[in-house]
C-alpha cells in the first residue's frame, strides 16, 4: 500500500499488513486506521500473483471493493490497485474496475 497526501505525494511510511509465505491478510479497519494516522487523502494498492497470471481473482475484487467502501467513509480515495505477475501488470483503474 502506498498512502498519498492531497497532492498525491507518497508518505515515507507505508502500510503494515500481516505477511505469510503465500498469502497476506488485509483488514479494511486496519487500512482505514493507517490512512487516518498518516492523514492520507488517497491510497494505491498493489500485490503480486506468484502464479504469473495478472487477472484479479474474485477475492481480489471483493477485497478492493470493501477497502474502497471503507475508505470512502473517511474521504480517502482509492486511485488504483495493481496486480503484478511475472513481467505483466494489471491496473484496476485502467480496466475500469474501480
PAFI-508945 format. One line per field, with one value per atom (N, C-alpha, C, O): residue number from 1; atom name; x, y, z. Coordinates in steps of 0.1 Angstrom, whole numbers. Layout:
BEGIN
num	[NUM|...]
atomo	[CA|...]
u	[X|...]
v	[Y|...]
w	[Z|...]
//
This chain:
BEGIN
num	[1|1|1|1|2|2|2|2|3|3|3|3|4|4|4|4|5|5|5|5|6|6|6|6|7|7|7|7|8|8|8|8|9|9|9|9|10|10|10|10|11|11|11|11|12|12|12|12|13|13|13|13|14|14|14|14|15|15|15|15|16|16|16|16|17|17|17|17|18|18|18|18|19|19|19|19|20|20|20|20|21|21|21|21|22|22|22|22|23|23|23|23|24|24|24|24|25|25|25|25|26|26|26|26|27|27|27|27|28|28|28|28|29|29|29|29|30|30|30|30|31|31|31|31|32|32|32|32|33|33|33|33|34|34|34|34|35|35|35|35|36|36|36|36|37|37|37|37|38|38|38|38|39|39|39|39|40|40|40|40|41|41|41|41|42|42|42|42|43|43|43|43|44|44|44|44|45|45|45|45|46|46|46|46|47|47|47|47|48|48|48|48|49|49|49|49|50|50|50|50|51|51|51|51|52|52|52|52|53|53|53|53|54|54|54|54|55|55|55|55|56|56|56|56|57|57|57|57|58|58|58|58|59|59|59|59|60|60|60|60|61|61|61|61|62|62|62|62|63|63|63|63|64|64|64|64|65|65|65|65|66|66|66|66|67|67|67|67|68|68|68|68|69|69|69|69|70|70|70|70|71|71|71|71|72|72|72|72|73|73|73|73|74|74|74|74|75|75|75|75|76|76|76|76|77|77|77|77|78|78|78|78|79|79|79|79|80|80|80|80|81|81|81|81|82|82|82|82|83|83|83|83|84|84|84|84|85|85|85|85|86|86|86|86|87|87|87|87|88|88|88|88|89|89|89|89|90|90|90|90|91|91|91|91|92|92|92|92|93|93|93|93|94|94|94|94|95|95|95|95|96|96|96|96|97|97|97|97|98|98|98|98]
atomo	[N|CA|C|O|N|CA|C|O|N|CA|C|O|N|CA|C|O|N|CA|C|O|N|CA|C|O|N|CA|C|O|N|CA|C|O|N|CA|C|O|N|CA|C|O|N|CA|C|O|N|CA|C|O|N|CA|C|O|N|CA|C|O|N|CA|C|O|N|CA|C|O|N|CA|C|O|N|CA|C|O|N|CA|C|O|N|CA|C|O|N|CA|C|O|N|CA|C|O|N|CA|C|O|N|CA|C|O|N|CA|C|O|N|CA|C|O|N|CA|C|O|N|CA|C|O|N|CA|C|O|N|CA|C|O|N|CA|C|O|N|CA|C|O|N|CA|C|O|N|CA|C|O|N|CA|C|O|N|CA|C|O|N|CA|C|O|N|CA|C|O|N|CA|C|O|N|CA|C|O|N|CA|C|O|N|CA|C|O|N|CA|C|O|N|CA|C|O|N|CA|C|O|N|CA|C|O|N|CA|C|O|N|CA|C|O|N|CA|C|O|N|CA|C|O|N|CA|C|O|N|CA|C|O|N|CA|C|O|N|CA|C|O|N|CA|C|O|N|CA|C|O|N|CA|C|O|N|CA|C|O|N|CA|C|O|N|CA|C|O|N|CA|C|O|N|CA|C|O|N|CA|C|O|N|CA|C|O|N|CA|C|O|N|CA|C|O|N|CA|C|O|N|CA|C|O|N|CA|C|O|N|CA|C|O|N|CA|C|O|N|CA|C|O|N|CA|C|O|N|CA|C|O|N|CA|C|O|N|CA|C|O|N|CA|C|O|N|CA|C|O|N|CA|C|O|N|CA|C|O|N|CA|C|O|N|CA|C|O|N|CA|C|O|N|CA|C|O|N|CA|C|O|N|CA|C|O|N|CA|C|O|N|CA|C|O|N|CA|C|O|N|CA|C|O|N|CA|C|O|N|CA|C|O|N|CA|C|O|N|CA|C|O|N|CA|C|O|N|CA|C|O|N|CA|C|O|N|CA|C|O]
u	[8|0|9|19|4|11|0|-10|3|-6|-1|11|-10|-7|-14|-24|-7|-13|-22|-24|-27|-37|-30|-38|-17|-10|-5|2|-10|-6|8|14|15|29|28|20|37|37|43|52|37|43|55|56|64|76|73|79|63|59|48|39|50|40|31|33|21|11|17|26|12|16|5|-7|9|-1|6|18|-2|4|9|2|21|27|29|34|25|27|34|37|38|45|39|45|26|19|6|-1|4|-9|-6|2|-14|-14|-28|-37|-30|-43|-44|-35|-54|-56|-70|-80|-70|-83|-86|-79|-98|-102|-101|-97|-105|-104|-89|-87|-80|-66|-61|-53|-65|-61|-67|-60|-80|-85|-78|-75|-75|-67|-54|-50|-47|-34|-35|-27|-45|-48|-50|-45|-58|-61|-49|-46|-41|-29|-19|-12|-19|-10|-16|-10|-29|-36|-36|-35|-38|-37|-50|-61|-49|-60|-64|-75|-54|-56|-47|-37|-49|-41|-41|-50|-30|-28|-24|-15|-32|-29|-21|-22|-13|-5|-2|1|-2|2|6|3|13|17|9|3|9|4|15|20|20|32|28|38|16|12|16|17|19|22|10|12|-2|-14|-19|-22|-20|-23|-38|-42|-46|-61|-65|-61|-73|-78|-87|-96|-86|-95|-108|-108|-118|-130|-126|-132|-117|-113|-106|-109|-98|-91|-102|-101|-112|-122|-131|-133|-134|-142|-135|-140|-122|-114|-112|-113|-109|-108|-120|-120|-132|-145|-147|-151|-144|-145|-136|-140|-123|-114|-118|-118|-123|-128|-140|-140|-149|-161|-157|-162|-148|-144|-136|-139|-128|-120|-129|-126|-139|-148|-155|-157|-157|-163|-155|-160|-142|-133|-126|-116|-133|-128|-114|-106|-111|-98|-101|-108|-95|-98|-88|-76|-93|-85|-82|-91|-70|-66|-64|-67|-59|-56|-53|-50|-54|-49|-42|-48|-29|-21|-19|-16|-20|-16|-4|-4|7|20|21|20|24|25|36|34|47|58|62|65|62|65|53|54|41|29|24|28|15|9|-5|-7|-15|-28|-32|-29|-39|-43|-58|-65|-64|-79|-84|-95|-78|-83|-83|-93|-72|-71|-82|-87|-86|-96|-110|-120|-112|-125|-131|-143|-123|-127|-128|-130|-126|-127|-139|-142]
v	[-12|0|12|13|22|35|45|47|52|62|76|78|84|96|108|107|120|132|138|132|150|156|160|161|161|163|150|151|139|126|123|116|128|125|114|114|104|93|96|104|90|91|82|72|86|78|64|54|64|52|45|52|33|25|17|17|11|3|-9|-15|-14|-26|-37|-34|-48|-59|-72|-72|-82|-94|-102|-104|-106|-113|-128|-131|-136|-150|-155|-147|-168|-173|-171|-166|-174|-172|-164|-163|-157|-150|-138|-138|-128|-116|-113|-113|-111|-107|-92|-85|-87|-72|-70|-75|-61|-59|-44|-35|-41|-28|-18|-7|-23|-15|-10|2|-19|-15|-6|3|-7|2|16|26|16|29|36|48|28|34|39|50|32|37|49|59|49|61|74|84|72|83|87|99|78|81|89|98|86|93|105|112|108|119|118|128|106|103|108|107|113|117|106|106|97|87|75|76|64|52|44|45|38|28|15|14|5|-9|-16|-13|-26|-34|-47|-48|-58|-71|-80|-77|-90|-99|-112|-116|-118|-131|-140|-140|-149|-157|-167|-173|-169|-178|-173|-181|-160|-154|-149|-144|-151|-146|-133|-134|-123|-110|-107|-97|-116|-114|-114|-123|-105|-105|-116|-120|-122|-132|-126|-114|-134|-129|-123|-112|-129|-124|-110|-102|-109|-96|-85|-74|-88|-78|-75|-63|-85|-82|-74|-65|-77|-70|-56|-46|-54|-40|-32|-20|-38|-31|-28|-17|-37|-35|-24|-15|-24|-13|0|10|1|13|19|31|10|15|20|30|12|17|30|39|32|44|56|67|53|64|71|83|63|68|79|87|78|88|97|103|98|107|104|113|91|87|80|70|85|79|67|68|57|46|49|49|52|56|44|45|33|21|9|11|-2|-15|-22|-26|-24|-31|-46|-49|-54|-68|-71|-69|-75|-78|-93|-100|-97|-112|-114|-111|-120|-122|-108|-99|-107|-95|-86|-75|-91|-84|-76|-79|-67|-59|-55|-51|-56|-52|-41|-41|-30|-19|-19|-20|-20|-20|-7|-8|5|17|17|21|12|11|2|5|-8|-18|-14|-21|-2|3|-5|-6|-11|-19|-12|-19|1|8|16|23]
w	[0|0|0|7|-8|-8|-4|-11|7|12|6|7|1|-6|1|7|0|6|-5|-16|-2|-12|-25|-35|-26|-39|-45|-54|-39|-44|-43|-51|-33|-29|-19|-10|-21|-12|2|3|12|26|27|20|35|36|43|40|52|59|52|48|49|42|51|63|46|54|59|54|71|77|74|77|70|68|73|74|76|81|68|59|69|57|61|71|51|53|40|31|40|29|15|6|14|1|2|-8|13|15|24|33|22|31|35|27|48|53|54|59|48|48|54|49|64|71|69|72|63|60|72|70|83|95|98|101|96|98|87|90|75|64|67|65|71|75|86|86|96|108|103|108|94|90|81|82|72|64|73|70|83|92|100|101|104|112|103|108|90|81|74|67|78|72|57|50|52|37|31|36|18|10|0|-5|-3|-13|-10|-2|-17|-15|-28|-36|-30|-41|-35|-27|-40|-35|-46|-58|-42|-51|-44|-32|-52|-47|-59|-70|-56|-67|-67|-57|-79|-81|-85|-97|-76|-79|-91|-97|-94|-104|-118|-128|-119|-132|-140|-151|-134|-141|-134|-122|-142|-136|-134|-129|-139|-138|-123|-115|-119|-105|-102|-110|-90|-86|-80|-78|-78|-71|-58|-54|-51|-37|-39|-31|-49|-51|-54|-48|-62|-65|-52|-50|-45|-33|-22|-16|-20|-11|-15|-7|-28|-33|-31|-27|-34|-31|-17|-13|-8|7|11|19|7|10|5|12|-7|-13|-5|-2|-2|6|20|24|27|40|39|48|30|29|24|28|16|12|25|24|35|47|54|61|52|58|47|49|35|24|19|17|19|13|0|-1|-11|-25|-27|-24|-34|-39|-53|-62|-56|-70|-79|-91|-74|-82|-73|-62|-80|-74|-85|-95|-83|-93|-89|-77|-98|-96|-105|-117|-99|-106|-107|-97|-120|-122|-133|-144|-129|-138|-144|-137|-157|-164|-167|-172|-163|-165|-153|-142|-156|-145|-150|-161|-141|-143|-134|-122|-140|-132|-132|-142|-119|-118|-124|-131|-122|-128|-143|-149|-149|-163|-169|-180|-162|-166|-163|-166|-156|-152|-141|-140|-132|-121|-108|-98|-108|-95|-94|-85]
//
